């Protein structure tokens, strides 16, 4: 059965967002498993870089090599967590405050 989300326009977005567990129309159990595995992967990457920093000799070359991977990894982890949290909030907001087209026209006409 073809829905709007199986059309070619959404296929790539669905693939990428389902891979990391933030596609809003997935099965909740599958989404939770994907999120947990993604968090574990990110945590292992960041912890391995922190342990490499602790065990290494503190030369400028080693520190710059480690930080060149550690800082973007932390940014990626933070942005993933924020996106995951915001998708959940966005869906809740849409469910609570959806306004039909007639009400929307009235609001826009008054302002």
C-alpha positions as CSV (number, residue, x, y, z in Angstrom):
1,X,0.0,0.0,0.0
2,X,1.5,3.3,-1.0
3,X,1.2,6.2,1.4
4,X,2.6,9.7,1.2
5,X,5.8,8.6,3.1
6,X,6.6,5.8,0.6
7,X,6.7,8.1,-2.4
8,X,10.1,9.1,-3.8
9,X,9.9,12.5,-2.2
10,X,10.2,11.1,1.3
11,X,12.1,7.9,0.6
12,X,15.6,9.3,1.3
13,X,14.5,11.3,4.4
14,X,12.8,8.2,5.8
15,X,15.9,6.1,5.1
16,X,18.3,8.4,6.9
17,X,15.9,9.3,9.8
18,X,14.9,5.7,10.3
19,X,18.6,4.6,10.5
20,X,19.2,6.8,13.5
21,X,15.7,6.3,15.0
22,X,14.1,9.7,14.7
23,X,11.6,9.0,11.8
24,X,8.4,10.0,13.6
25,X,6.2,7.3,11.9
26,X,8.3,4.2,12.8
27,X,7.3,1.5,15.2
28,X,8.2,2.8,18.7
29,X,10.1,-0.3,19.7
30,X,12.2,-0.3,16.6
31,X,12.8,3.4,17.0
32,X,13.9,2.9,20.6
33,X,16.3,0.1,19.7
34,X,17.9,2.3,17.0
35,X,18.2,5.3,19.3
36,X,19.9,3.2,22.0
37,X,22.3,1.7,19.5
38,X,23.1,5.1,18.1
39,X,23.7,6.5,21.6
40,X,26.0,3.6,22.5
41,X,27.9,4.1,19.3
42,X,28.4,7.8,19.9
43,X,29.4,7.2,23.5
44,X,32.0,4.6,22.5
45,X,33.5,6.9,19.9
46,X,33.7,9.8,22.4
47,X,35.0,7.7,25.3
48,X,37.7,6.1,23.1
49,X,39.0,9.6,22.1
50,X,39.0,10.7,25.7
51,X,40.9,7.6,26.8
52,X,43.3,8.1,24.0
53,X,43.9,11.7,25.2
54,X,44.4,10.6,28.8
55,X,46.9,7.8,27.9
56,X,48.9,9.8,25.3
57,X,51.8,12.0,25.9
58,X,50.7,15.6,25.7
59,X,52.4,16.9,22.6
60,X,50.7,19.4,20.4
61,X,50.5,17.0,17.5
62,X,48.7,14.3,19.4
63,X,46.4,16.7,21.1
64,X,45.5,18.4,17.8
65,X,44.8,15.0,16.2
66,X,42.6,13.8,19.0
67,X,40.7,17.1,19.4
68,X,40.2,17.3,15.6
69,X,38.0,14.2,15.9
70,X,36.7,14.7,19.5
71,X,35.1,18.2,19.1
72,X,33.1,17.3,15.9
73,X,32.0,14.0,17.5
74,X,30.7,15.9,20.6
75,X,28.9,18.4,18.3
76,X,27.4,15.5,16.3
77,X,26.3,13.8,19.5
78,X,24.7,17.0,20.9
79,X,22.9,17.8,17.6
80,X,21.6,14.2,17.4
81,X,20.3,14.4,20.9
82,X,18.7,17.8,20.3
83,X,17.1,16.6,17.1
84,X,15.7,13.5,18.7
85,X,14.2,15.5,21.5
86,X,12.8,18.2,19.2
87,X,11.1,15.7,16.9
88,X,9.2,14.3,19.9
89,X,8.2,17.8,21.1
90,X,7.2,18.8,17.6
91,X,4.9,15.9,17.3
92,X,3.3,16.6,20.7
93,X,2.8,20.2,19.7
94,X,1.2,19.3,16.4
95,X,-1.1,16.8,18.2
96,X,-2.2,19.3,20.8
97,X,-2.5,22.5,18.8
98,X,-3.5,21.6,15.3
99,X,-5.7,24.2,13.7
100,X,-7.9,23.5,10.7
101,X,-7.8,25.6,7.6
102,X,-11.0,27.5,8.5
103,X,-9.7,28.5,11.9
104,X,-6.3,29.4,10.4
105,X,-7.9,31.7,7.9
106,X,-9.8,33.4,10.7
107,X,-6.7,33.9,12.7
108,X,-4.7,35.2,9.7
109,X,-7.5,37.5,8.6
110,X,-7.7,39.1,12.0
111,X,-4.0,39.8,12.1
